[in-house]
């Protein structure tokens, strides 16, 4: 294989110093493969980690440079190779690769190869030899899609490339077991207490706690949705069933469906999660506009599905009976809790 493409044809040439550039957000198994490939082929590795300004251009919640750097350091330490790798701050698209004379390789994936080819053209223009390319193919998850940080930020998969939401939801009805009732009463996030007759008090306190960089606001329950509407906020996703504590609300207390870009309808009996509900929520999450999901039945279990599908920077409101309002970010931790809870449900084919 040629010196300009040391990995594309399976060559095993060894190199003295390799440059690796990237964001390495939410360090995942695809990153592990890339780093192991670099360790296998190179005596020394320089990781050039995009700074926060560059990383902020990416969609969704990207970890800070410090968090990403610490994750990489921990990975190399666990691999027993911290003496081989150094981590540096990258502030532009090419970094030091266009001018370094002490490096002989650069590692990339198929979608970053073009940038590496451009770097080599600049090096040739300056009279420097081209860096050998170590091309590492993307890691695919079970469905054949690439494991990527963008999909992790979008809330689709975990860092091992496993979907947060079990595919059985697309065809089966899940039934909540009686023994799970107490566990499900534990808030998935922070409880903001307030009088039941005036949910706005708890809602306002909860809203003040949300960072300005937060993503979509999502709400489950007529009372929560109505309280947000009273604050002139239309949630990006609202899920309602016309009831509170399993009692029909009077017409004047129902939240308005005006102002949403689309209205979806589904059926979902109490104590269940039907394919009808899960597919409506999936459609709402994928929608570019605001969506209200109107449930014929009960929406109490909708937060479990929402957290499993929402991006990591979304914030979800739902009511806690006789206590106040729960607000939680759709973090990896929240997704893990929901996955564990859903695994307790029994299923029946529709």
C-alpha positions in Angstrom: 0.0 0.0 0.0 1.2 3.5 -0.7 2.6 5.8 1.9 -0.2 8.3 1.2 -2.9 5.8 2.2 -1.4 3.4 4.8 -4.7 2.0 6.1 -7.2 1.9 3.2 -5.8 -1.3 1.7 -5.0 -3.1 5.0 -1.3 -2.1 5.2 0.4 -2.5 8.6 3.2 -0.1 8.3 4.3 1.4 11.6 4.8 5.1 12.3 6.7 7.2 14.7 4.2 10.0 15.5 0.6 10.2 14.5 -1.8 13.2 14.6 -5.4 12.6 15.5 -7.9 15.4 15.3 -11.5 15.5 16.4 -14.2 16.5 18.9 -14.5 13.1 20.7 -17.8 14.1 22.2 -19.4 11.5 24.5 -16.5 9.1 23.9 -18.0 5.9 22.4 -17.0 2.6 21.0 -16.4 4.1 17.5 -13.8 6.4 19.1 -12.3 3.4 21.0 -11.8 1.6 17.6 -10.1 4.7 16.2 -7.8 5.1 19.2 -6.9 1.4 19.3 -6.0 1.6 15.6 -3.7 4.5 16.3 -2.0 2.7 19.2 -1.5 -0.4 17.1 0.3 1.5 14.3 2.1 4.4 16.1 4.8 4.9 18.7 3.5 8.3 19.8 0.0 9.8 19.3 -1.0 13.5 19.5 -4.7 14.1 20.0 -5.8 17.5 18.8 -9.1 18.1 20.5 -11.5 20.7 19.1 -12.0 23.7 21.4 -15.4 24.7 22.8 -15.8 27.4 20.1 -15.5 24.8 17.3 -17.5 22.2 19.1 -20.4 24.6 19.7 -21.1 24.6 15.9 -22.3 21.0 16.2 -25.9 20.3 16.8 -27.1 19.3 20.3 -25.4 19.3 23.6 -21.6 18.8 23.2 -19.5 18.2 26.3 -17.0 20.9 27.3 -13.3 20.6 26.3 -12.4 19.8 29.8 -14.9 16.9 30.0 -13.8 15.5 26.7 -10.2 15.8 27.6 -10.6 14.0 30.9 -12.6 11.2 29.2 -9.7 10.7 26.7 -7.1 10.8 29.5 -9.1 8.2 31.5 -9.4 6.0 28.4 -5.6 6.0 27.8 -4.9 5.4 31.5 -7.3 2.4 31.5 -5.5 1.1 28.4 -2.1 1.5 30.1 -0.9 3.8 27.3 -1.0 7.3 28.9 2.8 7.6 28.2 2.1 7.3 24.5 -0.6 9.9 24.0 -0.8 13.6 24.6 -3.8 15.8 24.2 -3.8 19.4 22.8 -6.3 22.1 22.0 -7.4 22.4 18.4 -8.6 25.9 17.4 -9.0 25.6 13.6 -9.7 23.1 10.9 -6.2 22.0 10.2 -4.2 22.5 13.4 -0.4 21.9 13.3 -0.6 19.2 10.6 0.2 21.5 7.7 3.6 22.5 9.1 4.9 19.7 11.5 8.1 18.0 10.3 8.3 15.5 13.1 5.1 13.6 12.3 4.7 10.9 9.7 1.0 9.9 9.9 -2.5 11.2 10.4 -5.5 9.0 11.3 -9.0 9.6 9.9 -12.4 8.1 9.1 -13.9 8.0 5.6 -15.9 11.2 6.2 -12.8 13.1 7.5 -10.4 11.9 4.8 -11.1 14.8 2.5 -9.8 17.2 5.2 -6.7 15.1 5.5 -6.2 15.1 1.8 -6.4 18.9 1.8 -3.8 19.0 4.6 -1.4 16.9 2.5 -1.9 19.2 -0.5 -0.9 22.2 1.7 2.1 20.3 3.0 3.2 19.5 -0.6 2.8 23.2 -1.4 5.2 24.0 1.4 7.7 21.4 0.4 6.9 19.0 3.1 6.2 15.3 2.6 2.6 14.1 2.7 1.5 12.4 5.9 0.5 8.8 5.6 -3.2 8.3 6.1 -4.4 5.6 8.5 -8.1 5.2 7.4 -10.3 3.6 10.0 -13.8 2.5 8.8 -16.8 3.6 10.8 -18.2 1.2 13.4 -21.8 0.1 12.6 -24.4 -0.8 15.1 -26.8 -3.7 14.7 -29.2 -1.9 12.3 -26.3 -1.0 10.0 -26.1 2.7 11.0 -22.9 4.4 12.0 -22.2 4.8 15.8 -21.7 8.5 16.1 -21.6 11.3 18.7 -24.3 13.1 16.8 -26.7 10.1 17.2 -25.8 9.9 20.9 -26.5 13.6 21.4 -29.8 13.1 19.5 -30.7 10.6 22.1 -31.0 7.6 19.7 -28.3 5.3 21.0 -26.0 4.8 24.0 -22.2 4.9 23.8 -22.1 1.2 22.9 -24.3 1.9 19.9 -27.4 0.3 21.5 -30.8 2.0 20.9 -32.2 3.4 24.1 -35.7 2.4 23.1 -36.4 -1.3 22.6 -37.7 -2.1 19.1 -40.5 -4.2 20.5 -42.4 -0.9 21.2 -43.1 -0.6 17.5 -45.3 -3.8 17.5 -46.2 -4.7 21.1 -48.2 -3.2 23.9 -46.2 -3.0 27.2 -48.1 -3.6 30.4 -46.8 -2.1 33.7 -46.5 -4.8 36.4 -48.1 -4.0 39.7 -44.8 -4.3 41.6 -43.3 -1.5 39.5 -45.9 1.1 40.6 -43.9 2.3 43.6 -40.7 2.7 41.6 -42.5 4.6 38.9 -43.7 7.1 41.5 -40.1 8.1 42.2 -39.4 11.3 40.2 -37.2 11.0 37.1 -35.7 14.4 37.8 -36.0 17.3 40.3 -39.3 17.8 42.1 -40.4 21.4 42.3 -43.0 21.7 45.0 -46.0 23.9 44.8 -49.7 24.0 45.6 -51.8 21.7 43.5 -54.4 24.5 42.8 -51.7 26.7 41.3 -49.2 24.7 39.3 -47.8 28.0 37.9 -45.8 28.5 41.1 -43.8 25.3 40.7 -43.5 25.8 36.9 -42.0 29.2 37.3 -39.4 27.9 39.8 -38.6 25.0 37.5 -38.2 27.3 34.5 -35.7 29.5 36.3 -33.5 26.5 36.8 -33.1 25.7 33.1 -29.9 26.9 31.5 -30.2 29.3 28.6 -28.4 26.7 26.4 -31.1 24.1 26.9 -32.8 22.4 24.0 -36.5 21.7 23.5 -39.0 22.0 26.4 -41.4 19.0 26.6 -44.4 18.6 28.8 -46.7 15.7 29.8 -50.1 16.3 31.4 -52.8 18.8 30.8 -52.1 20.7 34.0 -48.4 21.1 33.2 -49.1 22.0 29.6 -51.7 24.6 30.6 -49.4 26.1 33.2 -46.7 26.6 30.5 -49.2 28.1 28.1 -50.1 30.5 30.9 -46.4 31.6 30.8 -46.7 32.1 27.0 -44.6 29.0 26.4 -45.6 26.4 23.8 -43.7 23.2 24.5 -42.0 21.7 21.5 -43.8 18.5 22.5 -46.9 18.3 24.6 -48.7 15.1 25.6 -52.3 15.4 27.1 -55.3 13.2 27.8 -57.9 15.7 29.0 -57.7 14.4 32.6 -55.9 14.9 35.9 -55.7 12.2 38.5 -57.9 10.1 36.1 -60.7 12.7 36.4 -61.9 14.5 33.3 -61.0 18.2 33.3 -63.7 20.8 32.6 -63.5 22.4 29.2 -62.2 25.7 30.5 -59.2 24.0 32.2 -58.0 22.0 29.1 -54.8 23.4 27.5 -55.3 25.0 24.2 -54.2 23.1 21.1 -53.9 26.4 19.2 -50.4 27.4 18.2 -48.9 24.0 17.6 -47.6 23.1 14.2 -49.3 19.7 14.2 -51.7 17.6 16.3 -51.3 13.9 16.7 -53.9 11.4 18.1 -53.3 8.0 19.7 -55.0 5.5 22.0 -53.4 4.3 25.2 -55.2 2.6 28.1 -54.1 3.1 31.7 -51.1 1.1 32.8 -50.0 0.5 29.2 -47.7 1.8 26.6 -49.2 1.0 23.2 -47.5 1.1 19.8 -49.9 3.9 19.0 -48.5 6.1 21.8 -44.9 5.2 21.2 -45.1 5.9 17.4 -46.9 9.2 18.0 -44.1 10.3 20.4 -41.4 9.1 18.0 -43.1 11.2 15.2 -43.3 14.2 17.5 -39.6 13.9 18.5 -38.6 13.8 14.8 -40.8 16.7 13.9 -39.2 20.0 13.1 -42.1 21.9 14.5 -44.1 21.9 17.7 -46.4 19.0 18.3 -49.3 18.2 20.7 -50.1 14.5 21.2 -53.7 14.0 22.3 -54.1 10.6 24.0 -57.4 8.8 24.1 -56.9 7.0 27.4 -54.0 7.9 29.7 -50.6 9.6 29.2 -49.1 8.9 32.6 -46.4 6.6 31.3 -45.4 8.8 28.3 -42.3 10.2 30.1 -40.7 6.8 29.9 -41.0 6.8 26.1 -40.1 10.5 25.8 -36.9 10.2 27.8 -35.9 7.2 25.7 -36.2 9.2 22.5 -35.4 12.8 23.3 -32.1 14.5 22.6 -29.7 14.9 25.5 -30.4 18.6 25.9 -34.2 18.4 26.1 -36.0 19.2 29.3 -39.2 17.4 30.3 -42.0 18.6 32.7 -44.6 16.3 34.2 -46.8 16.6 37.2 -46.2 14.7 40.5 -49.7 14.2 42.2 -50.1 16.1 45.4 -46.5 17.3 45.3 -45.7 19.6 42.4 -43.9 19.4 39.1 -40.9 17.2 38.1 -38.4 18.6 35.7 -35.6 16.5 34.2 -33.1 16.8 31.4 -33.1 13.9 29.0 -29.6 12.8 30.1 -27.9 9.4 29.6 -28.7 8.7 33.3 -32.4 9.4 32.8 -32.5 7.3 29.7 -30.8 4.5 31.5 -33.4 4.6 34.3 -36.2 4.6 31.8 -34.7 1.6 29.9 -34.4 -0.3 33.2 -38.0 0.5 34.1 -39.4 -0.5 30.7 -37.5 -3.8 30.9 -39.8 -4.7 33.8 -42.9 -4.4 31.7 -44.6 -7.4 30.2 -45.6 -7.4 26.5 -48.4 -8.6 24.3 -48.6 -8.5 20.5 -51.3 -6.2 19.1 
